[in-house]
Amino acid sequence: MSKKTAFNPIGFTLIELLIVLAVLATLMSIVAVSFGNARQRLDLEGVAHRIAQDLQSCRSQAVSKSGSCRLSFKSGGYDLDFSTDGTNWTTRRSYDLPNRITPSWSAGEAITFDSRGFGDFPASPRPYEITLTDGNHTLKVVPSMTGAARVVKP
């Protein structure tokens, strides 16, 4: 009867397991940092598209209800206001921007649409822009007099 003397290990050594865990931890930290940056960028894009959508909605309300509708801007957000006579404004909806997003309006404090759907914009600057920044990324919302709005990267 012969004895087997060859060592035939089954499984992994402790060193191999530690190396695999170190590689996985490094990859997970890279993914976590990338996910955080992507999340900030997506939040900024969401706010920009919401402003563009509210501009179009404001124009539609002005036309459908034969009145005036405006987006009035404040330091941390904006209000969607409606008026039947152009003087007595009632706020339909308020929207506060997230704290990490900083807005700037290129001129004026409001964009108003009349009952025909035309926007009242300041004469200068052209084009009127709403700039949004989160510190790392910047987007601009450029509305037109017909209520359409484009979201562009500067």
Secondary structure, 3 states (H helix, E strand, C coil): CCCCCCCCCCCCCHHHHHHHHHHHHHHHHHHHHHHHHHHHHHHHHHHHHHHHHHHHHHHHHHHHCCCEEEEEEECCEEEEEEECCCCCCEEEEEEECCCCCEEEECCCCEEEECCCCCEECCCCCCCCCEEEECCCCEEEEEECCCCCEEEECC
